[in-house]
């Protein structure tokens, strides 16, 4: 049976935006990349560099760092997030022009038995120069707390939600002037982008990356 993908054309201020019609599970139909985040109670010791699988092992309890690398394709570069180096995931620049229109979209859902919750926060490092000594240090910058991704596995059917704004951008006041700015992944204003995954017993989260745009403005 052939799949039929339906799109809506939305006209706004002379701009045509193609919006996919969502399937029954809350995600678009069509081609996508799957990434499974698997919570494990015990840290793994095997080297999982250059792992081609579509899963990353994370701590069932506590924090896991998933380093993000820019590349043309989606790929798991290090599947073991339970060791001190953390995991590593490659993905394309989601918004090279920083116009608030993503080149792809991310959808997430919590799976497995009911119970458990987790928070994913998009972060990076900022170079800070001491005005007196000129010394350069790196300070961690994370997106606004209200844009952290909350993941909960409740009873009943689990549906996807569009989490592009939470996982593909950092919203922060880097200048300290009281104005919050938007920084897409791999913006040159920051470096060493990563997702911080703070888990409280959530065993399985599925992320799907679709070649459709999301307007985060």
Secondary structure by P-SEA (a helix, b strand, c coil): cbbbbbbbbbbcccbbbbbbbbccccccccbbbbbbbbbbcccccccccccccccccccccbbbbbbbbbccccccccccccccccbbbbbccccccccccccbbbbbbccccccccbbbbbcbbbbbbcccccbbbbbbbbccccccbbbbbcccbbbbccccccccccccccccccbbbbbccccccccbbbbbbbbccccbbbbbbcccccccc
